[in-house]
Amino acid sequence: MTTATLAGGFTYEELSFDSITPNSGPTAGGTNVTLTGVGFDSSLTTVKFGETTAENIVVVSDTEITCDAPVTAAEGSVDVTVIQDATESIIENGFLYYILPTAVYSISPSSGAQAGGETITISGQNFDASTTISIGINPCTSVTLVDAQTITCVTPAGTLGVKDVIADGDNGEYTLYDGFTYYDSQLTITSVSPAVAYPIGTGNITIFGYNFDVTTTITIDGVAVEDLTYTSPTVMIGTIPAGAVGSKNVVATKGGEIYTLYDGFTYIQPLTITSVSPNQLDAAGGDNITITGTSFNETTSIAINGSALIDPVLVSGTNITGTSPANPSGQWSVTATQRSDVGYESYTYDSVTYLNETSLGGRSIKDTYDGLLYIDGGLTAELKPIRDASGKVLPIQVSTTEVKIFDFVLTSEGISNASD
C-alpha cells in the first residue's frame, strides 16, 4: 500500500476574541451583544462579563457569538471573557455598565379628585425601593414598588388643575410634566360620546366626568341609560335609551348629588325620503323634480335606479330639487345617501315610474312596458304584458296610425284587443 502526506493540509485556528457590539448597556442586564473573533466552536464553555456568566449564549459560526449581558450590581467597565476548553480570550474593560436613569412613562388613572385618597399606577423604568412619587409638591402615600417598571401609590390632596408627577430616588429624578389632573370633588359630567343618535336609541354611550362610583346613575331626558357600567371615577359606559328628536339634558345622580349637562345629547331624525314629485317621469330624463324627506344635508346625494340626480340643489333639510336622469321605462327606486353626525346613512324610497311617450291623434301616449298605459297623463289601462321565451316583456310598436302594446292596439278611436 502506498501512502502520501499533504503537509499543512489542515490548520487549527487559535481562539481569538477581538470585538463586542454594542459595548455598553444598563446594569439591569439584557443587552443583546455580538462577539466577533476566530476559532469559536461547539466546545465553547462560556462567556463572562466580569465574573458573571452571560445568558442565552449562541455560537452562530466560528467567527461570531451572540449573548445577553447579565445583571450587575454596579455601574462601570468590566472585562469580557470567552472561555473555550481550557483557553481564554479577554477584552479588558470590554463592556460598560451604566445605571438606567429613572423615567416615568404614564399614570393610570391620570386624573383624580381634589381630595386625594385614590390609588394610581405609575409606569416607567428603573424604579427601586428608594423611589418616591409626588404630584405637584405633595408626596403620595402608601408607595409600593411592584417591580422596576411599576409603582402604585395613593394620591395626596391637591389644588384643582394639571400637575407634574415626579419620581425621585437613588437612580435619579424624573418629571412627567402635566401628568396628573385634579378635578373638583363634586359629581360632574364633562362630555358624552357619541353625543347624537337616532330616536330608536341602542348603541353604546360613554359618559366622561369626575367622582363617579358604583352607585352613580345616568339619565338622558329623564330616561335611564341602560346596562350602565362603572369603569372608573371618570368613566361610565352604557346603552343609549330611546328618545324624542331634539337636544336633551344628561343627568348624573349619586347619593344626594345631582349634576346636569344641559343639552349634552341630541336625538336626530334619521334620513328618509317621503315623496318624489312628480312621480311619473319621462324615460328620456330632463324632468324637474322635488325630493321631500328628512335630515338632508350638504353631503346628501340622490340616485334613481343608480343614476345620479342631475344638478341637485339642497333647498332645505327636507327638500332637494334637480333634474331626473334618463332611465328605462318601469318603476325604479330612489336612493339617498349621506354623511351625518351618526356616520354613513342610506335610505331607499319605492318608487317612481318612468314612462315612454309618443303621440297619436294629438294625444299624449305613455307606457311603462310593464302593462301601465297613460293617456294625457291619466292611467287608462293596466294591460297584461306579453313576454318572449326568455321572459322579457315585448316592447310597444308605434306607427302613424296606431300603437300596439302587448296584445292591445291603441288608435285615435280607443283600445281594442289585437286578437279580436
C-alpha positions as CSV (number, residue, x, y, z in Angstrom):
1,M,0.0,0.0,0.0
2,T,1.2,3.4,-0.9
3,T,0.6,6.4,1.5
4,A,1.0,10.1,1.0
5,T,1.0,13.1,3.3
6,L,-0.2,16.6,2.4
7,A,1.9,18.9,4.5
8,G,0.0,21.8,6.0
9,G,-3.3,20.5,4.7
10,F,-5.3,21.5,7.9
11,T,-4.9,24.5,10.1
12,Y,-6.2,24.8,13.7
13,E,-7.2,28.4,14.4
14,E,-6.2,29.7,17.8
15,L,-9.1,31.1,19.8
16,S,-9.1,34.9,19.4
17,F,-11.9,37.3,20.6
18,D,-11.5,40.9,19.2
19,S,-14.8,42.9,19.4
20,I,-18.2,43.2,21.2
21,T,-21.1,45.2,19.8
22,P,-22.7,47.1,21.4
23,N,-20.1,47.6,24.1
24,S,-22.4,49.2,26.8
25,G,-25.7,48.6,28.5
26,P,-27.8,49.1,31.7
27,T,-27.0,47.4,34.9
28,A,-30.3,45.7,34.7
29,G,-28.8,43.5,32.0
30,G,-30.5,42.0,29.0
31,T,-28.5,43.9,26.3
32,N,-28.0,41.5,23.3
33,V,-24.4,41.7,22.1
34,T,-22.4,40.2,19.3
35,L,-18.9,38.9,19.8
36,T,-16.6,38.5,16.8
37,G,-13.3,36.7,16.5
38,V,-11.9,33.4,15.2
39,G,-11.8,29.8,16.4
40,F,-15.2,29.7,18.0
41,D,-16.7,26.2,18.1
42,S,-19.2,23.9,19.9
43,S,-16.7,23.3,22.7
44,L,-17.3,26.9,23.9
45,T,-17.6,26.8,27.6
46,T,-18.9,30.2,28.5
47,V,-18.9,34.0,28.1
48,K,-18.3,36.1,31.2
49,F,-18.9,39.8,31.9
50,G,-16.6,40.4,34.8
51,E,-17.3,37.3,37.0
52,T,-20.9,36.8,35.8
53,T,-21.9,34.4,33.1
54,A,-23.8,35.8,30.1
55,E,-27.3,34.5,29.2
56,N,-28.6,33.0,26.0
57,I,-25.2,32.2,24.6
58,V,-25.3,31.1,20.9
59,V,-22.3,30.1,18.7
60,V,-23.5,31.4,15.4
61,S,-20.3,30.5,13.5
62,D,-16.6,30.1,14.0
63,T,-16.3,33.9,13.9
64,E,-19.5,35.0,15.8
65,I,-21.2,34.5,19.1
66,T,-24.3,36.2,20.4
67,C,-25.4,36.5,24.1
68,D,-27.3,38.7,26.6
69,A,-25.3,40.8,29.1
70,P,-26.1,39.6,32.7
71,V,-27.4,41.8,35.5
72,T,-24.7,43.5,37.6
73,A,-24.8,45.4,40.9
74,A,-22.7,48.4,40.0
75,E,-22.0,50.6,37.0
76,G,-18.6,50.7,35.4
77,S,-16.4,48.8,32.9
78,V,-15.9,45.0,33.1
79,D,-13.7,42.5,31.3
80,V,-15.5,40.3,28.7
81,T,-14.0,36.8,28.5
82,V,-14.6,33.9,26.1
83,I,-13.7,30.5,27.5
84,Q,-13.4,27.5,25.2
85,D,-12.0,24.3,26.5
86,A,-9.0,25.4,28.7
87,T,-8.4,28.5,26.5
88,E,-9.5,32.1,27.3
89,S,-9.6,35.2,25.2
90,I,-10.2,38.5,27.0
91,I,-11.1,42.1,26.1
92,E,-10.2,44.1,29.1
93,N,-12.9,46.7,30.1
94,G,-14.8,45.5,27.1
95,F,-18.3,46.4,28.3
96,L,-19.5,49.5,30.1
97,Y,-22.4,49.1,32.5
98,Y,-24.4,52.2,33.3
99,I,-27.4,52.9,35.6
100,L,-30.5,53.4,33.5
101,P,-32.0,56.7,34.7
102,T,-35.4,56.7,36.4
103,A,-38.2,57.6,34.0
104,V,-42.0,57.9,34.2
105,Y,-44.0,56.9,31.1
106,S,-47.6,57.1,32.2
107,I,-50.0,57.4,35.1
108,S,-53.3,55.4,35.4
109,P,-55.8,56.9,36.0
110,S,-54.3,60.2,35.1
111,S,-56.9,62.3,37.0
112,G,-58.5,62.2,40.4
113,A,-60.5,64.0,43.0
114,Q,-59.1,67.1,44.6
115,A,-59.5,65.4,48.0
116,G,-56.9,62.7,47.0
117,G,-57.0,59.2,48.5
118,E,-57.2,57.4,45.2
119,T,-54.8,54.6,44.1
120,I,-52.8,55.2,40.9
121,T,-50.3,53.2,39.0
122,I,-47.1,54.7,37.7
123,S,-45.3,53.0,34.8
124,G,-41.7,53.8,33.9
125,Q,-38.2,52.4,34.3
126,N,-35.5,51.8,36.9
127,F,-37.7,52.2,40.0
128,D,-36.3,50.8,43.2
129,A,-37.1,50.8,46.9
130,S,-35.8,54.3,47.3
131,T,-38.2,55.8,44.7
132,T,-40.7,58.3,45.9
133,I,-43.6,59.8,43.9
134,S,-45.0,63.3,44.2
135,I,-47.9,65.1,42.5
136,G,-47.0,68.7,42.3
137,I,-45.3,69.5,45.6
138,N,-47.3,66.9,47.6
139,P,-45.9,63.4,48.1
140,C,-48.0,60.3,47.5
141,T,-48.6,57.9,50.4
142,S,-48.5,54.1,50.5
143,V,-45.9,53.9,47.8
144,T,-45.4,50.3,46.7
145,L,-42.6,49.0,44.4
146,V,-44.2,46.3,42.2
147,D,-41.2,45.9,40.0
148,A,-38.5,48.1,38.3
149,Q,-41.1,49.3,35.9
150,T,-44.2,49.7,38.2
151,I,-45.1,51.6,41.3
152,T,-48.5,52.1,43.0
153,C,-49.4,54.8,45.5
154,V,-52.2,56.8,46.9
155,T,-52.8,60.4,45.7
156,P,-52.4,63.3,48.2
157,A,-54.9,66.1,48.4
158,G,-54.2,68.9,45.9
159,T,-55.4,72.0,44.2
160,L,-57.5,71.9,41.0
161,G,-55.8,71.6,37.7
162,V,-53.0,69.9,35.9
163,K,-49.9,68.8,37.9
164,D,-46.5,67.4,37.3
165,V,-45.6,63.9,38.6
166,I,-42.1,63.5,40.0
167,A,-40.3,60.2,40.6
168,D,-37.2,60.6,42.8
169,G,-34.7,58.1,44.2
170,D,-31.2,56.7,44.1
171,N,-31.4,56.3,40.3
172,G,-32.2,59.9,39.7
173,E,-35.2,62.2,39.4
174,Y,-37.7,62.3,36.6
175,T,-40.6,64.7,36.0
176,L,-43.6,63.8,33.9
177,Y,-44.9,67.2,33.1
178,D,-48.7,67.7,33.3
179,G,-49.0,64.0,34.2
180,F,-52.0,64.2,36.5
181,T,-55.1,66.4,36.8
182,Y,-57.1,67.2,40.0
183,Y,-60.7,67.8,39.4
184,D,-63.5,69.1,41.6
185,S,-64.6,66.6,44.2
186,Q,-68.2,67.2,43.2
187,L,-70.0,64.9,40.9
188,T,-69.5,66.2,37.3
189,I,-70.2,65.2,33.7
190,T,-67.8,66.8,31.2
191,S,-69.0,65.1,27.9
192,V,-70.6,62.0,26.4
193,S,-69.6,60.1,23.3
194,P,-71.4,59.8,20.9
195,A,-73.4,62.9,21.6
196,V,-76.0,62.2,18.9
197,A,-78.2,59.2,18.0
198,Y,-81.5,58.2,16.3
199,P,-84.7,58.3,18.4
200,I,-84.7,54.5,18.4
201,G,-81.8,54.5,20.8
202,T,-79.5,51.5,21.1
203,G,-75.7,51.6,20.7
204,N,-73.1,52.2,23.4
205,I,-72.5,55.6,25.0
206,T,-69.5,56.6,27.2
207,I,-70.0,59.2,29.9
208,F,-66.9,61.2,31.0
209,G,-66.8,63.2,34.2
210,Y,-65.5,63.2,37.7
211,N,-66.3,61.5,41.0
212,F,-68.4,58.6,39.6
213,D,-68.8,55.5,41.7
214,V,-70.8,52.2,41.5
215,T,-73.9,53.9,42.8
216,T,-74.0,56.6,40.1
217,T,-76.9,56.6,37.7
218,I,-77.2,58.4,34.4
219,T,-80.3,59.6,32.6
220,I,-80.9,61.2,29.2
221,D,-84.1,63.4,29.2
222,G,-85.2,61.6,32.3
223,V,-84.7,58.1,30.8
224,A,-82.1,55.8,32.4
225,V,-79.1,54.8,30.4
226,E,-79.4,51.1,30.1
227,D,-76.8,48.5,31.2
228,L,-74.8,51.2,32.9
229,T,-71.3,50.0,34.0
230,Y,-68.9,51.9,36.3
231,T,-65.4,51.8,34.8
232,S,-63.5,54.4,36.9
233,P,-64.2,57.6,38.8
234,T,-64.1,59.4,35.4
235,V,-65.8,56.9,33.0
236,M,-69.1,55.1,32.8
237,I,-70.4,53.1,29.9
238,G,-74.0,52.1,29.0
239,T,-76.6,51.8,26.2
240,I,-78.5,54.7,24.7
241,P,-82.2,54.7,25.6
242,A,-84.9,55.6,23.0
243,G,-86.0,59.2,23.0
244,A,-87.7,62.0,21.1
245,V,-86.0,64.2,18.5
246,G,-84.1,67.2,19.9
247,S,-81.4,68.3,22.4
248,K,-81.6,66.6,25.8
249,N,-80.1,67.0,29.2
250,V,-77.8,64.3,30.6
251,V,-78.1,63.9,34.4
252,A,-75.8,62.1,36.8
253,T,-77.1,61.2,40.3
254,K,-75.0,59.9,43.2
255,G,-76.5,59.8,46.7
256,G,-77.7,63.3,47.3
257,E,-75.6,64.8,44.5
258,I,-77.1,65.7,41.1
259,Y,-75.2,67.1,38.1
260,T,-76.8,68.2,34.8
261,L,-75.0,68.5,31.5
262,Y,-77.5,70.8,29.7
263,D,-78.2,69.9,26.0
264,G,-75.5,67.3,26.3
265,F,-77.1,64.8,24.0
266,T,-79.2,65.1,20.8
267,Y,-81.6,62.7,19.1
268,I,-81.7,63.4,15.4
269,Q,-84.3,62.4,12.8
270,P,-82.9,59.7,10.5
271,L,-82.5,60.2,6.8
272,T,-85.7,59.4,4.9
273,I,-87.5,60.1,1.5
274,T,-91.2,60.6,1.9
275,S,-92.1,61.6,-1.7
276,V,-90.9,62.4,-5.2
277,S,-92.8,65.0,-7.2
278,P,-93.8,64.4,-10.0
279,N,-93.8,60.7,-9.5
280,Q,-94.2,59.9,-13.2
281,L,-91.1,60.8,-15.2
282,D,-90.1,60.7,-18.9
283,A,-87.8,57.8,-19.8
284,A,-85.6,60.3,-21.7
285,G,-85.0,62.2,-18.4
286,G,-85.0,66.0,-18.1
287,D,-88.0,66.4,-15.7
288,N,-87.7,69.0,-12.9
289,I,-88.4,67.1,-9.7
290,T,-88.5,67.7,-5.9
291,I,-87.5,65.1,-3.4
292,T,-89.0,65.5,0.0
293,G,-87.8,63.8,3.2
294,T,-86.0,64.4,6.4
295,S,-82.5,65.3,7.6
296,F,-81.0,66.1,4.2
297,N,-77.6,67.9,4.4
298,E,-74.9,69.2,2.1
299,T,-73.5,65.7,1.6
300,T,-76.8,64.1,0.5
301,S,-76.8,62.5,-2.9
302,I,-79.8,61.2,-4.8
303,A,-79.9,58.5,-7.4
304,I,-82.8,56.9,-9.4
305,N,-82.1,53.3,-10.4
306,G,-78.4,54.0,-9.7
307,S,-78.3,57.1,-11.9
308,A,-77.4,60.3,-10.1
309,L,-79.9,63.2,-9.9
310,I,-78.7,65.9,-12.3
311,D,-77.9,69.4,-10.9
312,P,-79.2,68.7,-7.4
313,V,-79.9,71.6,-5.1
314,L,-80.2,71.3,-1.3
315,V,-83.2,73.7,-0.7
316,S,-83.6,72.7,3.0
317,G,-83.2,69.8,5.4
318,T,-86.5,68.5,3.9
319,N,-86.2,69.3,0.2
320,I,-83.8,68.7,-2.7
321,T,-84.5,69.7,-6.3
322,G,-82.9,68.5,-9.5
323,T,-83.4,67.1,-13.0
324,S,-84.3,63.5,-13.5
325,P,-81.7,61.3,-15.3
326,A,-82.7,59.0,-18.2
327,N,-83.9,55.5,-17.3
328,P,-85.6,52.6,-19.0
329,S,-89.4,52.7,-18.6
330,G,-90.6,51.0,-15.5
331,Q,-90.8,51.6,-11.7
332,W,-87.5,52.4,-10.1
333,S,-86.3,53.1,-6.5
334,V,-84.9,56.4,-5.4
335,T,-81.9,56.2,-3.0
336,A,-80.5,58.9,-0.7
337,T,-77.1,58.6,0.8
338,Q,-75.1,61.0,3.1
339,R,-72.7,61.5,5.9
340,S,-74.1,62.8,9.2
341,D,-73.2,63.1,12.9
342,V,-74.1,59.4,13.2
343,G,-71.9,58.3,10.3
344,Y,-72.9,56.9,6.9
345,E,-76.7,56.9,6.2
346,S,-78.7,55.4,3.3
347,Y,-82.4,55.4,2.6
348,T,-84.3,53.8,-0.4
349,Y,-87.8,55.0,-1.5
350,D,-90.0,52.9,-3.7
351,S,-90.8,54.1,-6.2
352,V,-91.1,56.4,-9.2
353,T,-92.5,55.4,-12.6
354,Y,-90.6,56.1,-15.8
355,L,-92.8,56.3,-19.0
356,N,-92.1,56.1,-22.7
357,E,-94.0,58.8,-24.6
358,T,-95.4,59.1,-28.1
359,S,-98.4,60.9,-29.6
360,L,-101.4,59.7,-31.5
361,G,-104.2,61.9,-32.8
362,G,-102.9,64.8,-30.8
363,R,-103.0,62.9,-27.6
364,S,-100.0,62.1,-25.2
365,I,-99.5,58.3,-25.0
366,K,-97.2,57.0,-22.3
367,D,-96.5,53.4,-21.3
368,T,-94.1,51.7,-18.9
369,Y,-93.6,48.4,-20.8
370,D,-95.0,46.6,-17.9
371,G,-98.7,46.9,-18.5
372,L,-99.5,50.5,-17.4
373,L,-100.9,52.8,-20.1
374,Y,-101.3,56.5,-19.6
375,I,-103.2,58.8,-22.0
376,D,-102.9,62.6,-21.4
377,G,-101.3,61.9,-18.1
378,G,-104.0,59.6,-16.7
379,L,-103.8,55.9,-16.1
380,T,-106.0,54.4,-18.8
381,A,-105.5,50.7,-18.5
382,E,-103.5,48.1,-16.8
383,L,-102.7,45.6,-19.5
384,K,-101.4,42.1,-19.3
385,P,-97.8,42.0,-20.7
386,I,-96.7,39.6,-23.4
387,R,-93.2,38.2,-22.9
388,D,-90.9,36.4,-25.2
389,A,-89.3,32.9,-24.5
390,S,-86.7,34.4,-22.2
391,G,-89.4,36.2,-20.1
392,K,-88.6,39.7,-21.5
393,V,-91.6,41.9,-22.0
394,L,-92.2,42.6,-25.7
395,P,-91.9,46.3,-26.5
396,I,-94.6,48.5,-27.9
397,Q,-94.8,49.1,-31.7
398,V,-95.6,52.6,-32.9
399,S,-96.9,53.7,-36.3
400,T,-98.5,56.9,-37.6
401,T,-102.0,55.5,-37.0
402,E,-101.8,53.1,-34.1
403,V,-99.8,51.9,-31.0
404,K,-99.5,48.2,-30.4
405,I,-98.9,47.4,-26.7
406,F,-98.7,43.7,-25.9
407,D,-101.9,42.2,-27.4
408,F,-103.7,45.5,-27.4
409,V,-104.0,48.1,-30.2
410,L,-104.5,51.8,-29.5
411,T,-105.8,54.1,-32.2
412,S,-107.3,57.5,-32.0
413,E,-110.7,55.8,-31.6
414,G,-109.7,53.8,-28.5
415,I,-108.3,50.5,-27.4
416,S,-109.0,47.1,-28.9
417,N,-107.7,43.6,-28.5
418,A,-105.5,42.6,-31.4
419,S,-106.9,39.1,-31.3
420,D,-110.5,40.4,-31.8
